[in-house]
Amino acid sequence: MSELATRTLNAVGERIGRRPGMFELRLGHGDGLNFDPASGVTLTPPAGTYWADPFLFERDGVLYLFYEVYDYETRRGHLDVGRIEGDRLEPLGTALKQPHHLSYPFVFHWNGEIWMIPETHAAQRLELWRATTFPTGWELSATAFEGVSMADTVVFERRGQWWMFSNICDDSFGDHGAELHLFRIDGPMLGRIEPHPLNPVVIDTTTARGGGRVFEQDGKLYRTSQDNSHGLYGFGLNVMEITRLDMDGYAERRVRHITGDFDDAIMACHHMDAAAGRFVIDVRRRVLGAPKPTG
């Protein structure tokens, strides 16, 4: 394809909201370790937006999907929620919208209630929200790390102890992809926060940045992370087994690496979640005429 033809097709795509490099979602059957990204069905966002950072949450036999909706016009994201019905997403409305950018709606159950830690790095703090009228009603319950730019934060409990992962940026470039920070906490309300003495526990653009929740399977602990190598944000997705987790050390190893090579129309994927026998990933559509990145 000629360069002129490629530019023309990309321009047409932008006018109808199908921008080159945009994110969309893939939904399929499988668990966090054994899902097949090629088997998923595509959930396509409306024109002028993209969908990313999906999280699944099951309640009373119903599977919900929370996700970022990025608006190209405002250049900000907000958080929507829908109900999974077979292989379809039935939109239920907006879960959370603020004057600043929101993404990464990490939703979890704790202490008999439903909570969410969205990515709020644009507000320069960490926020914990509690569901008042699930799934679209939320109130701010706690804040922490005032003045700190944090991305892709998750909390989890392991053998009676609560922990938190977050990607912190302390430079002028806005890069949250190179360092993973670990904290021991007293619970999701973040009353007591102890930084791990080895922070950042991971320094690596291929594995550091979070790509979903921490989950346990067959007695082992895993976290999903992004591979942002090859000069491409969201080049790939990792499943990392956490092999050591204590205040004296931290270790992990990669057990899965997924890139966009499962579909010719896809150039990248960077986030995964699984629940109730279903999985969801976000994928990035290939720019027309551009070679697929290889790794």
Secondary structure, DSSP 8 states (H G I E B T S, - for coil): --HHHHHHHHHHHHHTT--TT-EEEEEEE--TTT--GGG-EEE---TTEEEEEEEEEEETTEEEEEEEEEETTTTEEEEEEEEEETTEEEEEEEEE--SS--EEEEEEEETTEEEEEEE-GGGTSEEEEEEEETTTEEEEEEEE-TT-EEEEEEEEEETTEEEEEEEEE-STT---SSEEEEEEESSTT-SSEEE-TT-SSEE-TTT-SEEEEEEEETTEEEEEEEE--TT-TT-EEEEEEEEEEETTEEEEEEEEEEEGGG-TTEEEEEEEEEETTEEEEEEEE--TT------
